[in-house]
Amino acid sequence: MVRDDAWVAARDVVTTEIGEGLALLNLNTNEYFSLNDVGAYVWEVLQSPRQRDEIVQAVTEKYEVAPEVCAPDVDLLLEDLRNAALAEQQLGVAA
């Protein structure tokens, strides 16, 4: 993953709250996905383009966790969202 790339939520996704998390529906694939509360917060952050390090910083500030602890989880979530066509990695685009 290139750390200077911007990440943004895909446009063809609708969401609804479920408990403390979110259910997402990809309108192109008709597949549902669920996110826990931290994932839902990352989804909120992704509503505008953000660099990976900005996303990690937002999570560390909200949940009072060390960057080295949450960064691998953020990376995994971003990859999962991209693989499910729920988020886009904008190569070489600064947020």
C-alpha positions in Angstrom: 0.0 0.0 0.0 1.3 3.4 -0.9 0.9 5.6 2.1 0.4 8.9 0.1 -2.6 7.6 -1.7 -6.0 8.9 -0.8 -8.9 6.5 0.2 -12.5 7.3 -0.2 -15.8 5.4 0.2 -17.4 4.1 -3.0 -20.4 6.0 -4.2 -22.6 3.1 -5.0 -23.0 2.0 -1.4 -25.9 2.5 1.0 -25.7 2.1 4.7 -27.9 1.7 7.7 -27.0 1.6 11.4 -27.1 -1.8 13.2 -26.4 -1.5 16.9 -23.2 0.3 17.2 -22.0 -0.6 13.7 -23.1 -0.3 10.1 -24.6 -2.6 7.4 -23.4 -1.7 3.9 -25.0 -2.7 0.7 -22.9 -2.5 -2.5 -25.5 -1.6 -5.1 -23.4 -2.9 -7.9 -23.0 -6.4 -6.5 -26.0 -6.6 -4.2 -23.8 -7.9 -1.4 -24.2 -6.9 2.2 -21.3 -6.2 4.6 -21.2 -5.3 8.3 -18.8 -3.1 10.2 -18.3 -2.9 13.9 -18.2 0.5 15.7 -14.6 1.2 14.8 -15.2 0.1 11.2 -18.2 2.4 11.1 -16.1 5.3 12.3 -13.5 4.6 9.5 -16.4 4.5 7.0 -17.5 7.9 8.3 -13.9 9.2 7.8 -13.9 7.8 4.3 -16.8 10.0 3.2 -14.2 12.4 1.9 -10.7 11.4 0.5 -8.2 10.7 3.3 -4.7 9.5 3.3 -4.0 6.3 5.2 -2.1 8.1 7.9 -4.9 10.5 8.4 -7.3 7.6 8.9 -5.0 6.0 11.4 -4.7 9.3 13.3 -8.4 9.8 13.4 -8.9 6.3 14.9 -6.1 6.8 17.4 -7.6 10.1 18.6 -11.1 8.8 18.9 -10.3 5.4 20.5 -7.2 6.5 22.4 -5.1 3.7 21.0 -1.4 3.8 19.9 -0.9 4.2 16.1 1.3 1.1 16.0 -1.6 -0.9 17.5 -4.3 0.3 15.2 -2.4 0.8 11.9 -2.3 -2.9 10.9 -6.1 -3.1 11.6 -6.8 0.0 9.5 -4.7 -1.4 6.7 -6.6 -4.7 6.8 -9.9 -2.9 6.8 -9.0 -0.6 3.9 -7.8 -3.6 1.9 -11.1 -5.5 2.7 -13.2 -2.5 1.7 -11.3 -2.1 -1.5 -11.5 -5.8 -2.4 -15.3 -5.6 -1.8 -15.6 -2.5 -4.0 -16.7 -0.4 -1.0 -13.8 2.0 -1.0 -11.4 3.2 -3.6 -7.7 3.9 -3.4 -6.9 6.9 -5.4 -3.3 6.3 -6.4 -1.0 9.3 -6.2 -3.8 11.6 -5.1 -3.1 13.7 -2.0 -6.1 14.1 0.3 
